[in-house]
Amino acid sequence: MNVVVLTRNPNGIASRFLARRPGPVILDEGRGSHDVRRRLRKLRRVGVTAAPVGLALRRAYAAAGDGPPLEEVATEVVRVPTLNGEEACAALRRLGADVAISLDNALIREATFALPPLGTLNVHHGAVPEYRGGPPVFWELRDERDIVGFTIHLIDAGIDTGPVLARGEVPIERRPTLAATLRATIPRLHEASLDALERALDAGLPSGEAQPAGGRHRTTPTLRDYLAVRRSLRT
């Protein structure tokens, strides 16, 4: 089974996976017009006060989830303006992908995710259907939970709504700050979810379990949510 990784992070969880199972990766460089429009739509939806929160969280998650550079672990790195363009589709065809694996991405269009014969898997950090979207750990803390889940699922036209191949959870390692909590928790979450992903691949991709209707889509927190989580970690 020929596996091709899709990611927009040059040294995150995709790097961790490829350190285990070297193979080709297609790297989204975020230069597509669709990506710019998507970011503008999200900014309008979440509001201006959420923008600095999103930036602070991106930095904290990047620091918590660092892996080796893709060039050190991948057999080939194909850089494309966006995963939602013909360059990415052409790369999947050339690489002969039987299955693609999405690690740390935004929404991927059907023209891309439906191209591999066995589909595209997503490693989602959050228990579905309650925690579709993200960011993980943050929303579980906001809901006063002590665990964070993960889900291996096939990508479909929804947001984290496809058939589930595997699930799991890890404890949240609470620390006095959110950044420290993420640094203690995210690596364990990544490793546990990659263990489950490898088991699914080794089993030949068992048929997934349909998700129940309903659930909730999480997105960039408001400033109020962000401050509430920070306060909760200090108590």
N, C-alpha and C positions, 0 to 999 in steps of 0.2 A: 504494500500500500504506500503510494507516494504522497507524502505529507508536505504541504507548503504553509508556512506561517505568514499571517497578515498582521501588521502592527503599525502604529504611528509613533512608537516610543523606541528610540535607538538603543536604550540600555535599561530596559525594564523587565517585566515578567517574560516577554518573548525571549530575551537573552537568557534568562534562567532556564527556560524550556529547551532552547537550542544547545545550551551547555550539557543537558542530559541526552538529547537526541539531535545531533547536528543535521541540518538540512537547509534548504533554501528559504529565504524570507523576502517578502515584498514590503518595503517600507514606505508608508504614506508620509510625504513631506509637507502636507497641509497647504498646498499651493493651488488647489482647485477652486473655481468660483463657487461651486456648491458648498464647500467648507466655509467660505467667508459668509455666504448667505445664511448658513445654518447657525453660525456664531452670532450674527446680528439678530436673527429670530429669537435665539435663546436669551440674548440680552434684553430684548423687548419683553419677553415673557417673565423673566425672573426679576426684572427691575434693576435700576442703577445701583442700589445699595448692595445687591448681591454680587456685583462685578468684582470689587476688591476681595470679597470673601472667596469667590471662585479662584482668584489669583493666588491668595494665601494658601488655599487648600491644594492647588496644583503643585506648588512648591513643596509643601509638606509631604504630599504623597510621592512626589518624585524622589525626595531624599530618603523616604522610607523604603521604596521599592527598587532601588538601584540594582542593576545587574551589570555584567561585563558588556563592553561594546559589541554590537552585532557582528562587526567584522572579525572579532576574535572567536566566535562560536558558530557562525553560519557558514555553510558551504558556498553560498552565493547570496549577496545582498542586491536586490533589484529596487532602485529608488524610483518612485512614481509621484507625480504631482498630487494624486488622490487615489484612494482605493475605489472610488466611484467613477472611474473613467476607463477609456479603452486601453490605456497603457497597462493598467492592472489586469484587465481581462486577457490581454495579449500575453502578459507574463505568465499567468496561470496556465494558458494553453501551451506555451513554450516549455514550461517546467513539467508539464504532464501531471498536474495535480489530480490525484484521486479524491483527496479531501483537503480542505483548507481549515486552518485553525486561527480564529480571531483572538488576539491577545492585546488588551488595552487599546480599544478602538472606539470611535464614535459610530454612528449608524452606517451600515454598509448596504448599498442598494442591491436589489434582486439580480440585476445583470451580473454582478460580481459574485454574490454569495451562492447563487444557483448554478454557477458554471461547473465546479467540480462534480463528478458523477455521484459521489457519496455525500455531497453537501458541504456546508461550512459549519464547524463547531465553534461555539463561543464559550470562553471561560468567564463566567459572570460571578463577581464577588458580591454576594447577597443571596438570601433565601427567597426564591420565588414561590408564590406570586406577591408576597408582602413587600419584598425589597427589589423590585425592578428598578432599573436606572441606578443612581448612585448619588454621592460617593459612599462606599462601604465603610463600616466601622462608625463613621460619623452619625448616620441615621440610626444605627442601633444604639449608640450612646444617647442620642436625643430621645429615643423611646425607652431609655433606662434598662437596656438589655445588657447581659453579660457575655453574650456569644455573638459571633458574626458567621453567617452561612456562606456557602458557595454553591454554584450550580453549573454543571456542564450540560449545555443544551445545543440543539441544532438551531441555526438562525432561520427565522421566517420573516414575514413582512412586518411583524410587530416589534416592540421593544422588549427584549428578553422574554418572549412569549412562546418560543418554540419547544418541541418535545424534549424532555429531560432525560439524559443518559446517566447522570450521577449527581449526588448531592453530598454535602458534608458541612461541618462547622468547626470552628476553633474558638477557644475562649479569648475574650478581649483582655489584653494585658494593660490594665489601667495604670496611668502614671500622672504626675501632677499637671502636665501640659498635654495638649492634643498632639503636638509634634512628637513628643516622647512616646505617647500611647501608640501612635501610628508606627513609629520605628520599632516598637516592641511587638506589634501585632501583625503588620502587613507581611513581613517575611514568612511568618508561620502560615498565614493565610495563603500566600502564594505557593509555598511548598506543598501544603495539603491539597490544594486544588490541582496542582500539577501531578501529584501522585494519582489523583482520581482520573485525570485526563489520560495519563499513561495506561492505567488499567483499562479504560474504555477503548483506547487504540489497540492494546494487546488482545482484547476480546473481539476485535473485528468490528467495532462500533455496533453494539446491540441496539435493537429498535428502542426508540425513546418513548417515554410516558407522557401523554398529553397533559398539559397544565390545566388546572381548573380555571373557570372564568373568574373575572374580578381581579382582585389584587390592587396594588398601588404603585404608581410610577414616581420614583424619587428624582430630584434634580438638585441644582445648586442651592444650598441653603440661603436663607435670608440672614441678614446681620443679627436679627433677634435669635434665630436658631443657633448661630455660631457662638454668640456670647453665652447662651444658655448652656451649651456643651462645655465651654471653657470653665464656667462657674461650677458645673457638676463635677469636674475632675479635680477641682481644688478642695472639695468638701470631703 
